[in-house]
Amino acid sequence: MAARRGPAARTAPAAVTATPSAQAPAPAGTTTARRGARADARRNYDRLLAAATEAFREHGTEASLDGIAQRANVGNATLYRHFPTREALIEAVVRERFEQLAANEPDPASTDPAEALGIWLREFVAYTQSFQVLPGSVLASLREPTGPLQNSCSIIQAAATRLLTEAQRTGAVRSDVNAIDLLIQATGIAWATDRGPADPNRVERLLTLLMDGLRQR
């Protein structure tokens, strides 16, 4: 006797892959919410940079990170989300100003190239003096290319190179000096005058001596 056949096995329906047009529409307001989140993140980032700049000027680059977060009116988690380490925060603050210095360098074509270089060096020294400990950090990054201020120092080195090269091209400045020499001397002036006897005119005198020594004889 032939075996009785059981009921035919049921085949599971094939999974249906929804095409983009078949997917459910995103809830209303999702894109706007994301844009709002990005705007909030940018505002927090800017607040933290501004707060860190003030704190570094008042207390040096070792200023309390908790204090910076409080000053920016954000939580510690927000600070560390944007800047995982102290070095990352210092780098962001310094890079922003160094980018401004690079963008605002005098035009050697409309100014005496040596004078343009001197104007720019004065701004550079004034800025590096504005944060305690910063001159030492800049010197360390110039010495060690992988230091925490590597990107910032690359920006400022490129600006110094452009101004110095133009001054050398016109014969206004001696040719046996490079941008690193120049930045080390300028940063040394900022570092030494911060630690020496107070004299409001010392930086200007030392920069004048530096520029006199740079001029072609």
MOZIMO-V949217 format. One record per backbone hydrogen bond with DSSP energy under -1.0 kcal/mol. CO is the residue of the C=O (numbers start at 1). NH is the residue of the N-H. E is the energy in kcal/mol with one decimal. If there is no record, write none. Layout:
CO	NH	E
CO	NH	E
This chain:
19	22	-1.9
19	23	-1.1
27	30	-1.8
29	33	-2.4
30	34	-2.4
31	35	-2.5
32	36	-2.5
33	37	-2.4
34	38	-2.4
35	39	-2.5
36	40	-2.5
37	41	-2.4
38	42	-2.3
39	43	-2.4
40	44	-2.6
41	45	-2.3
42	46	-2.6
43	47	-2.6
44	48	-2.5
45	49	-2.2
46	50	-2.4
47	51	-2.8
48	52	-2.7
49	53	-2.4
50	54	-2.0
51	55	-2.6
52	56	-3.0
53	57	-1.8
54	58	-2.0
55	59	-3.2
56	60	-1.9
60	63	-1.6
64	68	-1.7
65	69	-2.3
66	70	-2.3
67	71	-2.5
68	72	-2.0
69	74	-2.4
70	73	-1.0
75	79	-1.7
76	80	-2.5
77	81	-1.7
78	82	-1.7
79	83	-3.1
85	89	-1.5
86	90	-2.7
87	91	-2.7
88	92	-1.9
89	93	-2.3
90	94	-2.9
91	95	-2.8
92	96	-1.8
93	97	-1.4
94	98	-2.9
95	99	-2.5
96	100	-1.5
97	101	-2.5
98	102	-2.5
99	103	-2.3
100	104	-2.1
107	110	-1.4
112	116	-2.8
113	117	-2.1
114	118	-2.2
115	119	-2.6
116	120	-2.1
117	121	-2.4
118	122	-2.0
119	123	-1.7
120	124	-2.4
121	125	-2.7
122	126	-2.5
123	127	-2.1
124	128	-2.5
125	129	-1.9
127	130	-1.1
131	134	-1.1
132	61	-1.4
133	137	-1.7
134	138	-2.6
135	139	-2.4
136	140	-2.2
137	141	-2.0
138	142	-2.2
139	143	-1.9
140	144	-2.6
144	147	-2.2
147	150	-1.6
149	153	-3.0
150	154	-1.9
151	155	-1.7
152	156	-2.2
153	157	-2.4
154	158	-2.0
155	159	-1.8
156	160	-2.4
157	161	-2.4
158	162	-2.0
159	163	-2.1
160	164	-2.7
161	165	-2.8
162	166	-1.9
163	167	-2.1
164	168	-2.5
165	169	-2.5
166	170	-1.7
167	172	-1.9
167	173	-1.3
168	171	-1.1
172	216	-1.5
178	182	-2.0
179	183	-2.7
180	184	-2.5
181	185	-2.1
182	186	-2.6
183	187	-2.9
184	188	-2.3
185	189	-1.9
186	190	-1.9
187	191	-2.7
188	192	-2.8
189	193	-2.4
190	194	-1.1
192	196	-1.4
199	202	-1.6
201	205	-2.1
202	206	-2.8
203	207	-2.6
204	208	-2.2
205	209	-2.2
206	210	-2.4
207	211	-2.6
208	212	-2.5
209	213	-2.2
210	214	-1.3
211	215	-1.4
214	174	-3.1
